[in-house]
């Protein structure tokens, strides 16, 4: 489904058998949340499936390693916003760990903003030359009125953007919807530019990085539905104004993850990080849970549904024999010899319909159990196309207040050298499914 045309389209790459894919990455100022997890699992499936279909995919996913949120976090943690690099490196590392846990393949390119400042400055200079941008003191703004097609992705009209959400109020701008390309300052902070010291605005980075790593026109651009406006709308305006050609052929956006029927957000207190979720839910179960939903369908996240997903995933694992290791990747032709897998391929071709793929497997579990070769091929396909390892999963047990109290009592007994009581509590914990190991003390 192409967000730009608002309909399903047959995918045709710009260049035969080569796909240029760009997905907006994270701003690493905090731990990644389940919304990030859903987004990157969906695009990982697209990345995997395009490769299985015989395409060479150049997948670029950026890292916004300087931004207001990162600067604020640096000031909060270190009392100095110039320590932003430490914040970005710290949370980029955690992001990579989360992606690895979810079995997401690394992108072909993962550029950062700070590595590409000269290219960003050059891009802005060209927009000014072409009268699509203007300078106010040390800042540079994009002139939305210079791009007649502004609003074509989101369907928003400039008349309706005079005031309101996500439009910066600044009386110095030519139009309220004009957005910043370069944020200047009088303190000689960050990078020197023709307009003084400063740093890039949010939107400019993706236009620059997409063109640098993939070219001025790309096949697919993706991200969460919340990025349609203003971020992706502004990318189109910047890139098409500079290059005078269509920036993206197909725009793909995944829906939100909701908590208690509201969009997940820190301000509402319904914010779940992947790090926290992985303490009670195996990452493969979470990936399976995401894939039970079509990427365009909002997910209502709750622990009850993830537990149901765990039961279903374990059923799948047992049917496919968790002890049978599949390290070989098969070709499309090899997979298509099996009618069940052929139908799974058709489902993925139909707008990445992952729920239908899983339905095809569960609807044929009896046949799959009986046929050793089919079982191997299904398992290989799920791993290669959907990124599901289908191997035994480690049970995640929640440490309840009752268990914590028993652990404290046992620790107190050990301090008092009451070994009998300590051993009795240890045995009770074992009966409840918890094993306690004592570290050696000096």
PyMOL commands that set and color helices and strands:
alter all, ss='L'
color gray80, all
select helices_A, chain A and resi 34-52+68-78+81-101+114-129+144-146+158-161+204-213+225-243+274-277+283-291+303-319+332-335+339-349+354-362+365-370+372-386+401-415+419-431
alter helices_A, ss='H'
color red, helices_A
select strands_A, chain A and resi 18-23+56-61+133-136+139-142+179-184+191-193+196-200+218-224+248-254+257-259+262-263+299-300
alter strands_A, ss='S'
color yellow, strands_A
deselect
rebuild
show_as cartoon
